[in-house]
Amino acid sequence: MVDMTQVDTGLGVASVAGSVIGGTVGEAVTAGATAAEAIIDAVGTAQANHASAFATASSAVSALQTAAVPILTTLPAADAEKAATGINLIQTILADLKSFFAL
């Protein structure tokens, strides 16, 4: 995982360097650093949104699993097994998403 503090510091240094250099090259460096900061901010926001959505989904699956327990006991064994497998599949998908998005 990338150390975002180092990236942010590097972009700050690049922005200052662009101001010091001046001219066309300096302006391009400053503009590039500013654009990179905007991208990093957007990625950070997306990461927070993913974490929030993941927490909501995890909570919903836990509630579903808890609510399903008494219902599963009333179903024929084969149907109960299919339902439990479906809930487990949802949990597996959530675990994969957690890993993929590094939440």
Backbone as CSV, one residue per row, in Angstrom:
resi,resn,N_x,N_y,N_z,CA_x,CA_y,CA_z,C_x,C_y,C_z
1,MET,0.841,-1.168,0.000,0.000,0.000,0.000,0.889,1.235,0.000
2,VAL,0.478,2.252,-0.683,1.243,3.486,-0.818,1.079,4.330,0.439
3,ASP,2.179,4.911,0.907,2.116,5.832,2.046,1.649,7.183,1.519
4,MET,0.379,7.492,1.754,-0.211,8.709,1.198,0.413,9.970,1.785
5,THR,0.961,9.891,2.985,1.624,11.052,3.577,2.839,11.426,2.749
6,GLN,3.596,10.424,2.327,4.772,10.692,1.496,4.367,11.256,0.138
7,VAL,3.311,10.720,-0.440,2.834,11.218,-1.733,2.388,12.662,-1.592
8,ASP,1.623,12.945,-0.546,1.130,14.301,-0.319,2.289,15.273,-0.102
9,THR,3.273,14.850,0.676,4.455,15.685,0.913,5.205,15.931,-0.394
10,GLY,5.368,14.890,-1.178,6.052,15.028,-2.466,5.340,15.982,-3.407
11,LEU,4.018,15.907,-3.425,3.258,16.822,-4.280,3.364,18.258,-3.782
12,GLY,3.399,18.426,-2.464,3.590,19.771,-1.902,4.941,20.334,-2.294
13,VAL,5.966,19.505,-2.222,7.314,19.926,-2.624,7.338,20.267,-4.110
14,ALA,6.692,19.454,-4.926,6.650,19.717,-6.372,5.947,21.037,-6.655
15,SER,4.880,21.314,-5.935,4.148,22.559,-6.136,5.017,23.761,-5.781
16,VAL,5.728,23.672,-4.656,6.631,24.757,-4.251,7.759,24.897,-5.268
17,ALA,8.308,23.775,-5.703,9.386,23.816,-6.699,8.904,24.473,-7.981
18,GLY,7.682,24.161,-8.390,7.131,24.784,-9.591,7.018,26.280,-9.443
19,SER,6.622,26.731,-8.270,6.523,28.176,-8.024,7.897,28.827,-8.063
20,VAL,8.895,28.151,-7.502,10.253,28.690,-7.472,10.865,28.710,-8.870
21,ILE,10.654,27.637,-9.632,11.213,27.546,-10.984,10.616,28.632,-11.867
22,GLY,9.309,28.802,-11.766,8.629,29.817,-12.565,8.620,29.460,-14.044
23,GLY,8.126,30.350,-14.842,8.066,30.150,-16.282,7.118,29.025,-16.661
24,THR,7.215,28.616,-17.901,6.327,27.590,-18.441,6.512,26.250,-17.732
25,VAL,7.754,25.878,-17.491,8.032,24.604,-16.828,7.505,24.627,-15.397
26,GLY,7.756,25.696,-14.693,7.281,25.821,-13.314,5.767,25.781,-13.228
27,GLU,5.118,26.460,-14.176,3.650,26.449,-14.205,3.121,25.040,-14.479
28,ALA,3.793,24.321,-15.366,3.369,22.952,-15.682,3.542,22.039,-14.467
29,VAL,4.650,22.206,-13.745,4.888,21.398,-12.543,3.817,21.688,-11.496
30,THR,3.531,22.971,-11.278,2.512,23.360,-10.300,1.137,22.836,-10.707
31,ALA,0.796,22.968,-11.989,-0.504,22.476,-12.473,-0.599,20.956,-12.319
32,GLY,0.481,20.259,-12.616,0.492,18.801,-12.468,0.324,18.380,-11.014
33,ALA,1.011,19.084,-10.114,0.890,18.770,-8.687,-0.527,19.043,-8.194
34,THR,-1.122,20.129,-8.657,-2.495,20.464,-8.268,-3.470,19.408,-8.780
35,ALA,-3.291,18.981,-10.023,-4.163,17.943,-10.593,-4.001,16.626,-9.831
36,ALA,-2.774,16.283,-9.490,-2.525,15.046,-8.741,-3.176,15.108,-7.358
37,GLU,-3.120,16.271,-6.714,-3.784,16.440,-5.405,-5.282,16.204,-5.536
38,ALA,-5.878,16.735,-6.602,-7.320,16.550,-6.816,-7.657,15.069,-7.001
39,ILE,-6.807,14.361,-7.728,-7.029,12.924,-7.939,-6.915,12.168,-6.617
40,ILE,-5.904,12.499,-5.835,-5.718,11.833,-4.539,-6.910,12.100,-3.624
41,ASP,-7.401,13.341,-3.633,-8.576,13.663,-2.813,-9.787,12.846,-3.254
42,ALA,-9.968,12.705,-4.565,-11.100,11.928,-5.089,-10.976,10.454,-4.707
43,VAL,-9.764,9.926,-4.781,-9.536,8.531,-4.398,-9.821,8.335,-2.909
44,GLY,-9.378,9.289,-2.093,-9.646,9.210,-0.652,-11.132,9.227,-0.351
45,THR,-11.867,10.077,-1.060,-13.318,10.141,-0.881,-13.966,8.830,-1.312
46,ALA,-13.535,8.299,-2.443,-14.085,7.028,-2.926,-13.801,5.911,-1.925
47,GLN,-12.596,5.910,-1.363,-12.227,4.886,-0.375,-13.151,4.972,0.841
48,ALA,-13.410,6.190,1.300,-14.306,6.370,2.453,-15.720,5.907,2.113
49,ASN,-16.165,6.209,0.896,-17.499,5.768,0.468,-17.584,4.248,0.399
50,HIS,-16.520,3.621,-0.106,-16.494,2.156,-0.167,-16.544,1.562,1.238
51,ALA,-15.789,2.147,2.156,-15.770,1.643,3.533,-17.148,1.766,4.176
52,SER,-17.810,2.882,3.920,-19.152,3.089,4.480,-20.144,2.088,3.892
53,ALA,-20.091,1.909,2.582,-20.991,0.954,1.923,-20.708,-0.466,2.407
54,PHE,-19.438,-0.784,2.585,-19.073,-2.111,3.071,-19.621,-2.346,4.476
55,ALA,-19.495,-1.346,5.334,-20.008,-1.482,6.705,-21.518,-1.697,6.698
56,THR,-22.214,-0.961,5.843,-23.667,-1.113,5.736,-24.029,-2.510,5.238
57,ALA,-23.336,-2.964,4.203,-23.612,-4.293,3.648,-23.293,-5.391,4.660
58,SER,-22.192,-5.251,5.366,-21.824,-6.253,6.374,-22.869,-6.331,7.476
59,SER,-23.338,-5.178,7.891,-24.376,-5.135,8.921,-25.660,-5.797,8.428
60,ALA,-26.006,-5.525,7.179,-27.221,-6.118,6.607,-27.106,-7.634,6.508
61,VAL,-25.946,-8.134,6.112,-25.754,-9.582,5.998,-25.797,-10.236,7.378
62,SER,-25.216,-9.586,8.360,-25.280,-10.123,9.725,-26.722,-10.189,10.217
63,ALA,-27.481,-9.132,9.940,-28.894,-9.118,10.334,-29.667,-10.210,9.603
64,LEU,-29.364,-10.381,8.314,-30.018,-11.431,7.529,-29.707,-12.808,8.103
65,GLN,-28.447,-13.023,8.417,-28.047,-14.325,8.949,-28.749,-14.602,10.284
66,THR,-28.813,-13.605,11.140,-29.489,-13.770,12.432,-30.979,-14.033,12.246
67,ALA,-31.597,-13.262,11.355,-33.034,-13.419,11.116,-33.356,-14.756,10.452
68,ALA,-32.411,-15.281,9.689,-32.662,-16.519,8.951,-32.616,-17.766,9.827
69,VAL,-31.925,-17.696,10.948,-31.740,-18.895,11.782,-33.062,-19.582,12.132
70,PRO,-34.038,-18.870,12.698,-35.279,-19.585,13.039,-36.062,-20.055,11.811
71,ILE,-35.907,-19.344,10.714,-36.625,-19.725,9.490,-36.001,-20.976,8.879
72,LEU,-34.677,-21.033,8.897,-33.984,-22.186,8.306,-34.364,-23.489,9.001
73,THR,-34.645,-23.415,10.282,-35.002,-24.639,11.012,-36.365,-25.187,10.599
74,THR,-37.179,-24.348,9.964,-38.510,-24.805,9.534,-38.506,-25.354,8.112
75,LEU,-37.421,-25.149,7.406,-37.346,-25.592,6.009,-36.871,-27.039,5.917
76,PRO,-37.207,-27.691,4.806,-36.603,-29.008,4.552,-35.077,-28.857,4.507
77,ALA,-34.377,-29.885,4.896,-32.915,-29.824,5.020,-32.229,-29.318,3.756
78,ALA,-32.649,-29.800,2.597,-32.004,-29.389,1.341,-32.202,-27.897,1.091
79,ASP,-33.402,-27.395,1.357,-33.677,-25.973,1.157,-32.921,-25.114,2.168
80,ALA,-32.869,-25.581,3.395,-32.131,-24.846,4.429,-30.653,-24.765,4.075
81,GLU,-30.126,-25.866,3.535,-28.715,-25.882,3.138,-28.454,-24.901,2.001
82,LYS,-29.362,-24.856,1.026,-29.217,-23.909,-0.089,-29.263,-22.472,0.417
83,ALA,-30.184,-22.182,1.319,-30.302,-20.827,1.859,-29.048,-20.436,2.641
84,ALA,-28.561,-21.352,3.466,-27.344,-21.084,4.239,-26.150,-20.884,3.311
85,THR,-26.082,-21.673,2.251,-25.007,-21.526,1.266,-25.078,-20.159,0.595
86,GLY,-26.287,-19.705,0.293,-26.463,-18.380,-0.310,-25.979,-17.269,0.604
87,ILE,-26.312,-17.373,1.876,-25.857,-16.363,2.840,-24.336,-16.409,2.968
88,ASN,-23.774,-17.604,3.005,-22.315,-17.734,3.072,-21.645,-17.168,1.827
89,LEU,-22.285,-17.338,0.676,-21.737,-16.780,-0.559,-21.697,-15.256,-0.488
90,ILE,-22.747,-14.661,0.044,-22.770,-13.200,0.201,-21.620,-12.760,1.112
91,GLN,-21.391,-13.485,2.192,-20.289,-13.146,3.096,-18.936,-13.288,2.403
92,THR,-18.800,-14.300,1.567,-17.557,-14.487,0.811,-17.332,-13.333,-0.158
93,ILE,-18.393,-12.919,-0.827,-18.289,-11.790,-1.759,-17.881,-10.532,-1.007
94,LEU,-18.484,-10.294,0.148,-18.112,-9.125,0.946,-16.650,-9.189,1.379
95,ALA,-16.185,-10.361,1.771,-14.778,-10.509,2.162,-13.855,-10.207,0.985
96,ASP,-14.242,-10.667,-0.204,-13.447,-10.378,-1.401,-13.429,-8.882,-1.700
97,LEU,-14.580,-8.235,-1.570,-14.647,-6.787,-1.794,-13.803,-6.037,-0.771
98,LYS,-13.843,-6.499,0.467,-13.040,-5.859,1.517,-11.562,-5.938,1.154
99,SER,-11.145,-7.093,0.690,-9.753,-7.275,0.294,-9.408,-6.435,-0.931
100,PHE,-10.292,-6.456,-1.934,-10.044,-5.735,-3.184,-9.895,-4.238,-2.952
101,PHE,-10.763,-3.675,-2.119,-10.734,-2.235,-1.871,-9.871,-1.871,-0.664
102,ALA,-9.207,-2.861,-0.074,-8.330,-2.631,1.081,-9.053,-1.863,2.175
103,LEU,-10.224,-2.370,2.546,-11.027,-1.685,3.567,-10.673,-2.164,4.954
